[in-house]
Amino acid sequence: MNPDIERLKLIFIGLFAAGAVGVGVWQIGWEGPRRACEGQGKWWDYSERVCAQPVLISDITGRTIQDKQAEAAAQAAIGRQAAPASTPAPAAK
C-alpha cells in the first residue's frame, strides 16, 4: 500500500481516538456534574467546576423581606421551605 495513505490512515485514527477521549473526559468531568448540580436546583460554575447553593440577599444583609408572598416566592425559587407559622410550645406537665 502507498506509505502516504498508511500515514494518513494512522493520523485520522489517532485524531478520532483523541477526540473520543476528549468527549469522554468532557462528559465525565463537566457535563455529568453539571446535570447533577442543576438537577438539585443549584448553580453550576463552568470555570471553577463548582456547584453552588443560591443565597438570598436578605440572608447576607440581614434585612427581612416584608411582603410574605414575596418572601415565600424567593425561598421557593432557591429551593427552601417557607418557615412555618410559629406555634405555641406545648405546656409542660
Phi and psi restraints in degrees (range 20) as a CNS / XPLOR table:
assign (resid 1 and name C) (resid 2 and name N)
       (resid 2 and name CA) (resid 2 and name C) 1.0 -64.1 20.0 2
assign (resid 2 and name N) (resid 2 and name CA)
       (resid 2 and name C) (resid 3 and name N) 1.0 129.2 20.0 2
assign (resid 2 and name C) (resid 3 and name N)
       (resid 3 and name CA) (resid 3 and name C) 1.0 -64.1 20.0 2
assign (resid 3 and name N) (resid 3 and name CA)
       (resid 3 and name C) (resid 4 and name N) 1.0 -27.3 20.0 2
assign (resid 3 and name C) (resid 4 and name N)
       (resid 4 and name CA) (resid 4 and name C) 1.0 -67.5 20.0 2
assign (resid 4 and name N) (resid 4 and name CA)
       (resid 4 and name C) (resid 5 and name N) 1.0 -41.0 20.0 2
assign (resid 4 and name C) (resid 5 and name N)
       (resid 5 and name CA) (resid 5 and name C) 1.0 -66.4 20.0 2
assign (resid 5 and name N) (resid 5 and name CA)
       (resid 5 and name C) (resid 6 and name N) 1.0 -40.4 20.0 2
assign (resid 5 and name C) (resid 6 and name N)
       (resid 6 and name CA) (resid 6 and name C) 1.0 -62.5 20.0 2
assign (resid 6 and name N) (resid 6 and name CA)
       (resid 6 and name C) (resid 7 and name N) 1.0 -42.1 20.0 2
assign (resid 6 and name C) (resid 7 and name N)
       (resid 7 and name CA) (resid 7 and name C) 1.0 -65.9 20.0 2
assign (resid 7 and name N) (resid 7 and name CA)
       (resid 7 and name C) (resid 8 and name N) 1.0 -44.5 20.0 2
assign (resid 7 and name C) (resid 8 and name N)
       (resid 8 and name CA) (resid 8 and name C) 1.0 -62.7 20.0 2
assign (resid 8 and name N) (resid 8 and name CA)
       (resid 8 and name C) (resid 9 and name N) 1.0 -38.6 20.0 2
assign (resid 8 and name C) (resid 9 and name N)
       (resid 9 and name CA) (resid 9 and name C) 1.0 -60.9 20.0 2
assign (resid 9 and name N) (resid 9 and name CA)
       (resid 9 and name C) (resid 10 and name N) 1.0 -45.2 20.0 2
assign (resid 9 and name C) (resid 10 and name N)
       (resid 10 and name CA) (resid 10 and name C) 1.0 -66.2 20.0 2
assign (resid 10 and name N) (resid 10 and name CA)
       (resid 10 and name C) (resid 11 and name N) 1.0 -36.9 20.0 2
assign (resid 10 and name C) (resid 11 and name N)
       (resid 11 and name CA) (resid 11 and name C) 1.0 -64.0 20.0 2
assign (resid 11 and name N) (resid 11 and name CA)
       (resid 11 and name C) (resid 12 and name N) 1.0 -46.0 20.0 2
assign (resid 11 and name C) (resid 12 and name N)
       (resid 12 and name CA) (resid 12 and name C) 1.0 -67.3 20.0 2
assign (resid 12 and name N) (resid 12 and name CA)
       (resid 12 and name C) (resid 13 and name N) 1.0 -37.4 20.0 2
assign (resid 12 and name C) (resid 13 and name N)
       (resid 13 and name CA) (resid 13 and name C) 1.0 -64.4 20.0 2
assign (resid 13 and name N) (resid 13 and name CA)
       (resid 13 and name C) (resid 14 and name N) 1.0 -41.8 20.0 2
assign (resid 13 and name C) (resid 14 and name N)
       (resid 14 and name CA) (resid 14 and name C) 1.0 -63.8 20.0 2
assign (resid 14 and name N) (resid 14 and name CA)
       (resid 14 and name C) (resid 15 and name N) 1.0 -42.6 20.0 2
assign (resid 14 and name C) (resid 15 and name N)
       (resid 15 and name CA) (resid 15 and name C) 1.0 -64.5 20.0 2
assign (resid 15 and name N) (resid 15 and name CA)
       (resid 15 and name C) (resid 16 and name N) 1.0 -40.2 20.0 2
assign (resid 15 and name C) (resid 16 and name N)
       (resid 16 and name CA) (resid 16 and name C) 1.0 -64.2 20.0 2
assign (resid 16 and name N) (resid 16 and name CA)
       (resid 16 and name C) (resid 17 and name N) 1.0 -44.2 20.0 2
assign (resid 16 and name C) (resid 17 and name N)
       (resid 17 and name CA) (resid 17 and name C) 1.0 -64.1 20.0 2
assign (resid 17 and name N) (resid 17 and name CA)
       (resid 17 and name C) (resid 18 and name N) 1.0 -42.1 20.0 2
assign (resid 17 and name C) (resid 18 and name N)
       (resid 18 and name CA) (resid 18 and name C) 1.0 -64.9 20.0 2
assign (resid 18 and name N) (resid 18 and name CA)
       (resid 18 and name C) (resid 19 and name N) 1.0 -40.1 20.0 2
assign (resid 18 and name C) (resid 19 and name N)
       (resid 19 and name CA) (resid 19 and name C) 1.0 -65.1 20.0 2
assign (resid 19 and name N) (resid 19 and name CA)
       (resid 19 and name C) (resid 20 and name N) 1.0 -40.7 20.0 2
assign (resid 19 and name C) (resid 20 and name N)
       (resid 20 and name CA) (resid 20 and name C) 1.0 -65.1 20.0 2
assign (resid 20 and name N) (resid 20 and name CA)
       (resid 20 and name C) (resid 21 and name N) 1.0 -41.0 20.0 2
assign (resid 20 and name C) (resid 21 and name N)
       (resid 21 and name CA) (resid 21 and name C) 1.0 -65.4 20.0 2
assign (resid 21 and name N) (resid 21 and name CA)
       (resid 21 and name C) (resid 22 and name N) 1.0 -41.1 20.0 2
assign (resid 21 and name C) (resid 22 and name N)
       (resid 22 and name CA) (resid 22 and name C) 1.0 -61.3 20.0 2
assign (resid 22 and name N) (resid 22 and name CA)
       (resid 22 and name C) (resid 23 and name N) 1.0 -42.7 20.0 2
assign (resid 22 and name C) (resid 23 and name N)
       (resid 23 and name CA) (resid 23 and name C) 1.0 -65.8 20.0 2
assign (resid 23 and name N) (resid 23 and name CA)
       (resid 23 and name C) (resid 24 and name N) 1.0 -39.7 20.0 2
assign (resid 23 and name C) (resid 24 and name N)
       (resid 24 and name CA) (resid 24 and name C) 1.0 -63.0 20.0 2
assign (resid 24 and name N) (resid 24 and name CA)
       (resid 24 and name C) (resid 25 and name N) 1.0 -43.4 20.0 2
assign (resid 24 and name C) (resid 25 and name N)
       (resid 25 and name CA) (resid 25 and name C) 1.0 -63.9 20.0 2
assign (resid 25 and name N) (resid 25 and name CA)
       (resid 25 and name C) (resid 26 and name N) 1.0 -41.0 20.0 2
assign (resid 25 and name C) (resid 26 and name N)
       (resid 26 and name CA) (resid 26 and name C) 1.0 -61.8 20.0 2
assign (resid 26 and name N) (resid 26 and name CA)
       (resid 26 and name C) (resid 27 and name N) 1.0 -44.1 20.0 2
assign (resid 26 and name C) (resid 27 and name N)
       (resid 27 and name CA) (resid 27 and name C) 1.0 -64.8 20.0 2
assign (resid 27 and name N) (resid 27 and name CA)
       (resid 27 and name C) (resid 28 and name N) 1.0 -43.2 20.0 2
assign (resid 27 and name C) (resid 28 and name N)
       (resid 28 and name CA) (resid 28 and name C) 1.0 -76.7 20.0 2
assign (resid 28 and name N) (resid 28 and name CA)
       (resid 28 and name C) (resid 29 and name N) 1.0 -39.2 20.0 2
assign (resid 28 and name C) (resid 29 and name N)
       (resid 29 and name CA) (resid 29 and name C) 1.0 -88.0 20.0 2
assign (resid 29 and name N) (resid 29 and name CA)
       (resid 29 and name C) (resid 30 and name N) 1.0 -27.5 20.0 2
assign (resid 29 and name C) (resid 30 and name N)
       (resid 30 and name CA) (resid 30 and name C) 1.0 -122.9 20.0 2
assign (resid 30 and name N) (resid 30 and name CA)
       (resid 30 and name C) (resid 31 and name N) 1.0 -51.2 20.0 2
assign (resid 30 and name C) (resid 31 and name N)
       (resid 31 and name CA) (resid 31 and name C) 1.0 -71.7 20.0 2
assign (resid 31 and name N) (resid 31 and name CA)
       (resid 31 and name C) (resid 32 and name N) 1.0 -42.4 20.0 2
assign (resid 31 and name C) (resid 32 and name N)
       (resid 32 and name CA) (resid 32 and name C) 1.0 -60.8 20.0 2
assign (resid 32 and name N) (resid 32 and name CA)
       (resid 32 and name C) (resid 33 and name N) 1.0 -52.4 20.0 2
assign (resid 32 and name C) (resid 33 and name N)
       (resid 33 and name CA) (resid 33 and name C) 1.0 -63.2 20.0 2
assign (resid 33 and name N) (resid 33 and name CA)
       (resid 33 and name C) (resid 34 and name N) 1.0 -34.3 20.0 2
assign (resid 33 and name C) (resid 34 and name N)
       (resid 34 and name CA) (resid 34 and name C) 1.0 -63.6 20.0 2
assign (resid 34 and name N) (resid 34 and name CA)
       (resid 34 and name C) (resid 35 and name N) 1.0 -46.1 20.0 2
assign (resid 34 and name C) (resid 35 and name N)
       (resid 35 and name CA) (resid 35 and name C) 1.0 -64.0 20.0 2
assign (resid 35 and name N) (resid 35 and name CA)
       (resid 35 and name C) (resid 36 and name N) 1.0 -41.1 20.0 2
assign (resid 35 and name C) (resid 36 and name N)
       (resid 36 and name CA) (resid 36 and name C) 1.0 -64.7 20.0 2
assign (resid 36 and name N) (resid 36 and name CA)
       (resid 36 and name C) (resid 37 and name N) 1.0 -41.1 20.0 2
assign (resid 36 and name C) (resid 37 and name N)
       (resid 37 and name CA) (resid 37 and name C) 1.0 -65.6 20.0 2
assign (resid 37 and name N) (resid 37 and name CA)
       (resid 37 and name C) (resid 38 and name N) 1.0 -49.7 20.0 2
assign (resid 37 and name C) (resid 38 and name N)
       (resid 38 and name CA) (resid 38 and name C) 1.0 -68.7 20.0 2
assign (resid 38 and name N) (resid 38 and name CA)
       (resid 38 and name C) (resid 39 and name N) 1.0 -26.4 20.0 2
assign (resid 38 and name C) (resid 39 and name N)
       (resid 39 and name CA) (resid 39 and name C) 1.0 -66.7 20.0 2
assign (resid 39 and name N) (resid 39 and name CA)
       (resid 39 and name C) (resid 40 and name N) 1.0 -26.1 20.0 2
assign (resid 39 and name C) (resid 40 and name N)
       (resid 40 and name CA) (resid 40 and name C) 1.0 -87.8 20.0 2
assign (resid 40 and name N) (resid 40 and name CA)
       (resid 40 and name C) (resid 41 and name N) 1.0 -0.6 20.0 2
assign (resid 40 and name C) (resid 41 and name N)
       (resid 41 and name CA) (resid 41 and name C) 1.0 81.9 20.0 2
assign (resid 41 and name N) (resid 41 and name CA)
       (resid 41 and name C) (resid 42 and name N) 1.0 21.4 20.0 2
assign (resid 41 and name C) (resid 42 and name N)
       (resid 42 and name CA) (resid 42 and name C) 1.0 -104.5 20.0 2
assign (resid 42 and name N) (resid 42 and name CA)
       (resid 42 and name C) (resid 43 and name N) 1.0 -180.0 20.0 2
assign (resid 42 and name C) (resid 43 and name N)
       (resid 43 and name CA) (resid 43 and name C) 1.0 -104.4 20.0 2
assign (resid 43 and name N) (resid 43 and name CA)
       (resid 43 and name C) (resid 44 and name N) 1.0 135.7 20.0 2
assign (resid 43 and name C) (resid 44 and name N)
       (resid 44 and name CA) (resid 44 and name C) 1.0 -106.1 20.0 2
assign (resid 44 and name N) (resid 44 and name CA)
       (resid 44 and name C) (resid 45 and name N) 1.0 129.5 20.0 2
assign (resid 44 and name C) (resid 45 and name N)
       (resid 45 and name CA) (resid 45 and name C) 1.0 -106.6 20.0 2
assign (resid 45 and name N) (resid 45 and name CA)
       (resid 45 and name C) (resid 46 and name N) 1.0 112.6 20.0 2
assign (resid 45 and name C) (resid 46 and name N)
       (resid 46 and name CA) (resid 46 and name C) 1.0 -64.2 20.0 2
assign (resid 46 and name N) (resid 46 and name CA)
       (resid 46 and name C) (resid 47 and name N) 1.0 -42.1 20.0 2
assign (resid 46 and name C) (resid 47 and name N)
       (resid 47 and name CA) (resid 47 and name C) 1.0 -66.0 20.0 2
assign (resid 47 and name N) (resid 47 and name CA)
       (resid 47 and name C) (resid 48 and name N) 1.0 -38.7 20.0 2
assign (resid 47 and name C) (resid 48 and name N)
       (resid 48 and name CA) (resid 48 and name C) 1.0 -100.5 20.0 2
assign (resid 48 and name N) (resid 48 and name CA)
       (resid 48 and name C) (resid 49 and name N) 1.0 -10.9 20.0 2
assign (resid 48 and name C) (resid 49 and name N)
       (resid 49 and name CA) (resid 49 and name C) 1.0 53.5 20.0 2
assign (resid 49 and name N) (resid 49 and name CA)
       (resid 49 and name C) (resid 50 and name N) 1.0 53.8 20.0 2
assign (resid 49 and name C) (resid 50 and name N)
       (resid 50 and name CA) (resid 50 and name C) 1.0 -120.4 20.0 2
assign (resid 50 and name N) (resid 50 and name CA)
       (resid 50 and name C) (resid 51 and name N) 1.0 137.0 20.0 2
assign (resid 50 and name C) (resid 51 and name N)
       (resid 51 and name CA) (resid 51 and name C) 1.0 -99.1 20.0 2
assign (resid 51 and name N) (resid 51 and name CA)
       (resid 51 and name C) (resid 52 and name N) 1.0 115.3 20.0 2
assign (resid 51 and name C) (resid 52 and name N)
       (resid 52 and name CA) (resid 52 and name C) 1.0 -114.6 20.0 2
assign (resid 52 and name N) (resid 52 and name CA)
       (resid 52 and name C) (resid 53 and name N) 1.0 145.2 20.0 2
assign (resid 52 and name C) (resid 53 and name N)
       (resid 53 and name CA) (resid 53 and name C) 1.0 -85.1 20.0 2
assign (resid 53 and name N) (resid 53 and name CA)
       (resid 53 and name C) (resid 54 and name N) 1.0 126.1 20.0 2
assign (resid 53 and name C) (resid 54 and name N)
       (resid 54 and name CA) (resid 54 and name C) 1.0 -62.6 20.0 2
assign (resid 54 and name N) (resid 54 and name CA)
       (resid 54 and name C) (resid 55 and name N) 1.0 145.0 20.0 2
assign (resid 54 and name C) (resid 55 and name N)
       (resid 55 and name CA) (resid 55 and name C) 1.0 -124.8 20.0 2
assign (resid 55 and name N) (resid 55 and name CA)
       (resid 55 and name C) (resid 56 and name N) 1.0 135.9 20.0 2
assign (resid 55 and name C) (resid 56 and name N)
       (resid 56 and name CA) (resid 56 and name C) 1.0 -73.3 20.0 2
assign (resid 56 and name N) (resid 56 and name CA)
       (resid 56 and name C) (resid 57 and name N) 1.0 143.9 20.0 2
assign (resid 56 and name C) (resid 57 and name N)
       (resid 57 and name CA) (resid 57 and name C) 1.0 -60.4 20.0 2
assign (resid 57 and name N) (resid 57 and name CA)
       (resid 57 and name C) (resid 58 and name N) 1.0 -34.4 20.0 2
assign (resid 57 and name C) (resid 58 and name N)
       (resid 58 and name CA) (resid 58 and name C) 1.0 -65.5 20.0 2
assign (resid 58 and name N) (resid 58 and name CA)
       (resid 58 and name C) (resid 59 and name N) 1.0 -26.4 20.0 2
assign (resid 58 and name C) (resid 59 and name N)
       (resid 59 and name CA) (resid 59 and name C) 1.0 -69.2 20.0 2
assign (resid 59 and name N) (resid 59 and name CA)
       (resid 59 and name C) (resid 60 and name N) 1.0 -34.0 20.0 2
assign (resid 59 and name C) (resid 60 and name N)
       (resid 60 and name CA) (resid 60 and name C) 1.0 -79.1 20.0 2
assign (resid 60 and name N) (resid 60 and name CA)
       (resid 60 and name C) (resid 61 and name N) 1.0 -45.8 20.0 2
assign (resid 60 and name C) (resid 61 and name N)
       (resid 61 and name CA) (resid 61 and name C) 1.0 -84.5 20.0 2
assign (resid 61 and name N) (resid 61 and name CA)
       (resid 61 and name C) (resid 62 and name N) 1.0 -21.2 20.0 2
assign (resid 61 and name C) (resid 62 and name N)
       (resid 62 and name CA) (resid 62 and name C) 1.0 85.3 20.0 2
assign (resid 62 and name N) (resid 62 and name CA)
       (resid 62 and name C) (resid 63 and name N) 1.0 -4.6 20.0 2
assign (resid 62 and name C) (resid 63 and name N)
       (resid 63 and name CA) (resid 63 and name C) 1.0 -80.8 20.0 2
assign (resid 63 and name N) (resid 63 and name CA)
       (resid 63 and name C) (resid 64 and name N) 1.0 139.8 20.0 2
assign (resid 63 and name C) (resid 64 and name N)
       (resid 64 and name CA) (resid 64 and name C) 1.0 -92.6 20.0 2
assign (resid 64 and name N) (resid 64 and name CA)
       (resid 64 and name C) (resid 65 and name N) 1.0 154.7 20.0 2
assign (resid 64 and name C) (resid 65 and name N)
       (resid 65 and name CA) (resid 65 and name C) 1.0 -84.4 20.0 2
assign (resid 65 and name N) (resid 65 and name CA)
       (resid 65 and name C) (resid 66 and name N) 1.0 122.3 20.0 2
assign (resid 65 and name C) (resid 66 and name N)
       (resid 66 and name CA) (resid 66 and name C) 1.0 -75.5 20.0 2
assign (resid 66 and name N) (resid 66 and name CA)
       (resid 66 and name C) (resid 67 and name N) 1.0 -36.7 20.0 2
assign (resid 66 and name C) (resid 67 and name N)
       (resid 67 and name CA) (resid 67 and name C) 1.0 -82.2 20.0 2
assign (resid 67 and name N) (resid 67 and name CA)
       (resid 67 and name C) (resid 68 and name N) 1.0 117.7 20.0 2
assign (resid 67 and name C) (resid 68 and name N)
       (resid 68 and name CA) (resid 68 and name C) 1.0 -66.2 20.0 2
assign (resid 68 and name N) (resid 68 and name CA)
       (resid 68 and name C) (resid 69 and name N) 1.0 -34.3 20.0 2
assign (resid 68 and name C) (resid 69 and name N)
       (resid 69 and name CA) (resid 69 and name C) 1.0 -67.5 20.0 2
assign (resid 69 and name N) (resid 69 and name CA)
       (resid 69 and name C) (resid 70 and name N) 1.0 -41.0 20.0 2
assign (resid 69 and name C) (resid 70 and name N)
       (resid 70 and name CA) (resid 70 and name C) 1.0 -65.4 20.0 2
assign (resid 70 and name N) (resid 70 and name CA)
       (resid 70 and name C) (resid 71 and name N) 1.0 -38.5 20.0 2
assign (resid 70 and name C) (resid 71 and name N)
       (resid 71 and name CA) (resid 71 and name C) 1.0 -65.3 20.0 2
assign (resid 71 and name N) (resid 71 and name CA)
       (resid 71 and name C) (resid 72 and name N) 1.0 -43.8 20.0 2
assign (resid 71 and name C) (resid 72 and name N)
       (resid 72 and name CA) (resid 72 and name C) 1.0 -64.0 20.0 2
assign (resid 72 and name N) (resid 72 and name CA)
       (resid 72 and name C) (resid 73 and name N) 1.0 -39.2 20.0 2
assign (resid 72 and name C) (resid 73 and name N)
       (resid 73 and name CA) (resid 73 and name C) 1.0 -66.2 20.0 2
assign (resid 73 and name N) (resid 73 and name CA)
       (resid 73 and name C) (resid 74 and name N) 1.0 -40.5 20.0 2
assign (resid 73 and name C) (resid 74 and name N)
       (resid 74 and name CA) (resid 74 and name C) 1.0 -66.7 20.0 2
assign (resid 74 and name N) (resid 74 and name CA)
       (resid 74 and name C) (resid 75 and name N) 1.0 -41.3 20.0 2
assign (resid 74 and name C) (resid 75 and name N)
       (resid 75 and name CA) (resid 75 and name C) 1.0 -69.6 20.0 2
assign (resid 75 and name N) (resid 75 and name CA)
       (resid 75 and name C) (resid 76 and name N) 1.0 -35.2 20.0 2
assign (resid 75 and name C) (resid 76 and name N)
       (resid 76 and name CA) (resid 76 and name C) 1.0 -67.4 20.0 2
assign (resid 76 and name N) (resid 76 and name CA)
       (resid 76 and name C) (resid 77 and name N) 1.0 -33.6 20.0 2
assign (resid 76 and name C) (resid 77 and name N)
       (resid 77 and name CA) (resid 77 and name C) 1.0 -66.6 20.0 2
assign (resid 77 and name N) (resid 77 and name CA)
       (resid 77 and name C) (resid 78 and name N) 1.0 -29.5 20.0 2
assign (resid 77 and name C) (resid 78 and name N)
       (resid 78 and name CA) (resid 78 and name C) 1.0 -103.0 20.0 2
assign (resid 78 and name N) (resid 78 and name CA)
       (resid 78 and name C) (resid 79 and name N) 1.0 7.3 20.0 2
assign (resid 78 and name C) (resid 79 and name N)
       (resid 79 and name CA) (resid 79 and name C) 1.0 86.5 20.0 2
assign (resid 79 and name N) (resid 79 and name CA)
       (resid 79 and name C) (resid 80 and name N) 1.0 21.8 20.0 2
assign (resid 79 and name C) (resid 80 and name N)
       (resid 80 and name CA) (resid 80 and name C) 1.0 -98.4 20.0 2
assign (resid 80 and name N) (resid 80 and name CA)
       (resid 80 and name C) (resid 81 and name N) 1.0 155.3 20.0 2
assign (resid 80 and name C) (resid 81 and name N)
       (resid 81 and name CA) (resid 81 and name C) 1.0 -86.0 20.0 2
assign (resid 81 and name N) (resid 81 and name CA)
       (resid 81 and name C) (resid 82 and name N) 1.0 140.4 20.0 2
assign (resid 81 and name C) (resid 82 and name N)
       (resid 82 and name CA) (resid 82 and name C) 1.0 -66.5 20.0 2
assign (resid 82 and name N) (resid 82 and name CA)
       (resid 82 and name C) (resid 83 and name N) 1.0 142.5 20.0 2
assign (resid 82 and name C) (resid 83 and name N)
       (resid 83 and name CA) (resid 83 and name C) 1.0 -64.7 20.0 2
assign (resid 83 and name N) (resid 83 and name CA)
       (resid 83 and name C) (resid 84 and name N) 1.0 131.1 20.0 2
assign (resid 83 and name C) (resid 84 and name N)
       (resid 84 and name CA) (resid 84 and name C) 1.0 -68.0 20.0 2
assign (resid 84 and name N) (resid 84 and name CA)
       (resid 84 and name C) (resid 85 and name N) 1.0 155.3 20.0 2
assign (resid 84 and name C) (resid 85 and name N)
       (resid 85 and name CA) (resid 85 and name C) 1.0 -62.3 20.0 2
assign (resid 85 and name N) (resid 85 and name CA)
       (resid 85 and name C) (resid 86 and name N) 1.0 141.6 20.0 2
assign (resid 85 and name C) (resid 86 and name N)
       (resid 86 and name CA) (resid 86 and name C) 1.0 -66.7 20.0 2
assign (resid 86 and name N) (resid 86 and name CA)
       (resid 86 and name C) (resid 87 and name N) 1.0 132.7 20.0 2
assign (resid 86 and name C) (resid 87 and name N)
       (resid 87 and name CA) (resid 87 and name C) 1.0 -113.1 20.0 2
assign (resid 87 and name N) (resid 87 and name CA)
       (resid 87 and name C) (resid 88 and name N) 1.0 149.2 20.0 2
assign (resid 87 and name C) (resid 88 and name N)
       (resid 88 and name CA) (resid 88 and name C) 1.0 -66.7 20.0 2
assign (resid 88 and name N) (resid 88 and name CA)
       (resid 88 and name C) (resid 89 and name N) 1.0 146.9 20.0 2
assign (resid 88 and name C) (resid 89 and name N)
       (resid 89 and name CA) (resid 89 and name C) 1.0 -71.0 20.0 2
assign (resid 89 and name N) (resid 89 and name CA)
       (resid 89 and name C) (resid 90 and name N) 1.0 146.5 20.0 2
assign (resid 89 and name C) (resid 90 and name N)
       (resid 90 and name CA) (resid 90 and name C) 1.0 -65.4 20.0 2
assign (resid 90 and name N) (resid 90 and name CA)
       (resid 90 and name C) (resid 91 and name N) 1.0 147.6 20.0 2
assign (resid 90 and name C) (resid 91 and name N)
       (resid 91 and name CA) (resid 91 and name C) 1.0 -69.2 20.0 2
assign (resid 91 and name N) (resid 91 and name CA)
       (resid 91 and name C) (resid 92 and name N) 1.0 138.9 20.0 2
assign (resid 91 and name C) (resid 92 and name N)
       (resid 92 and name CA) (resid 92 and name C) 1.0 -75.7 20.0 2
assign (resid 92 and name N) (resid 92 and name CA)
       (resid 92 and name C) (resid 93 and name N) 1.0 142.7 20.0 2
